Amino acid sequence: MQLNREPLCRYCLENDILTSAEVVDHKRPHRGDPVLFWALDNLQSLCKSCHDGRKQAEERAAERTGRGPKIAVEAALGTGEGSHIFARDEFDGGVS
């Protein structure tokens, strides 16, 4: 569902690069909260490279500095503790 709504990587688009998204990422860690887990406004589509690179670096930086999660995509978005990603085939399999 998310990858259908937003098929391109949000981070790449910020740099005017068109890249297919492969990962559904939680902007804010859900930490087991089912409401936050399923909240559409908490999801963003990223390519694997941006998720594994930039997003993880932002989360590590936030953890080191002790900053809490922020909603803004550009900001470091929490500690990453409890966050979960879905590969395209895992997410599209039966969830809509």
C-alpha atoms as one frame of an Amber mdcrd trajectory, in Angstrom:
protein
   0.000   0.000   0.000   2.657   2.581   0.998   4.936   1.718  -1.919   1.956
   2.062  -4.258   1.087   5.476  -2.768   4.689   6.691  -2.837   6.676   4.576
  -5.320   9.779   6.795  -5.366  12.407   7.268  -2.666  11.584  10.382  -0.662
  15.239  11.142   0.125  16.338  10.817  -3.513  13.498  13.109  -4.596  14.888
  15.815  -2.304  17.898  15.832  -4.648  15.810  15.595  -7.843  16.848  11.958
  -8.344  14.212   9.443  -9.395  14.780   6.117  -7.641  12.271   3.355  -7.027
  11.496   2.886  -3.356  12.030  -0.607  -1.942  11.573  -0.047   1.794   8.663
   1.201   3.868  10.224   3.088   6.757   8.702   4.482   9.947   9.590   8.161
  10.323   9.165   7.847  14.069   9.992   4.552  15.805   6.754   2.798  16.759
   8.264   0.864  19.695   5.468  -1.697  19.498   2.638   0.865  19.428   0.189
  -0.566  16.848  -1.412   2.838  16.197   1.946   4.422  15.347   2.991   1.296
  13.444   0.019   1.496  11.067  -0.314   5.315  10.907   0.014   6.238   7.236
   1.436   9.653   8.103   4.299   7.900   9.915   5.378   5.950   6.832   7.767
   6.972   4.097   9.121   5.157   1.075  12.899   4.906   0.693  15.295   3.071
  -1.574  17.423   0.482   0.198  20.552   2.606  -0.232  19.025   5.651   1.479
  17.455   3.553   4.221  20.632   1.643   4.975  22.839   4.726   4.611  21.384
   8.147   5.334  18.435   7.082   7.512  20.548   4.781   9.685  23.215   7.501
  10.039  20.525   9.975  11.158  19.225   7.498  13.728  22.722   6.775  15.066
  23.449  10.524  15.303  20.187  11.092  17.174  21.033   8.282  19.566  24.524
   9.676  20.234  23.236  13.198  20.899  20.279  12.006  22.964  17.728  13.849
  20.841  14.247  12.447  20.748  12.430  11.520  17.556  11.308  14.311  15.245
   8.578  14.109  12.666  10.430  16.074   9.977  11.903  13.790   7.339  15.063
  15.879   7.046  15.818  15.608  10.768  17.321  12.759  12.724  14.249  10.655
  13.449  14.673   8.927  16.775  16.924   6.213  18.091  15.707   3.529  15.717
  14.957   1.326  18.683  11.907  -0.702  17.820  11.586   0.591  14.293  10.825
  -1.942  11.607  11.080  -1.957   7.847   9.437  -4.112   5.240  10.991  -5.202
   2.010   8.621  -4.607  -0.915   7.476  -8.240  -1.165   6.993  -8.581   2.590
   4.869  -5.444   2.838   2.780  -6.040  -0.263   2.039  -9.619   0.769  -1.481
  -9.510   2.062  -1.437  -6.047   3.629  -3.512  -3.342   1.983
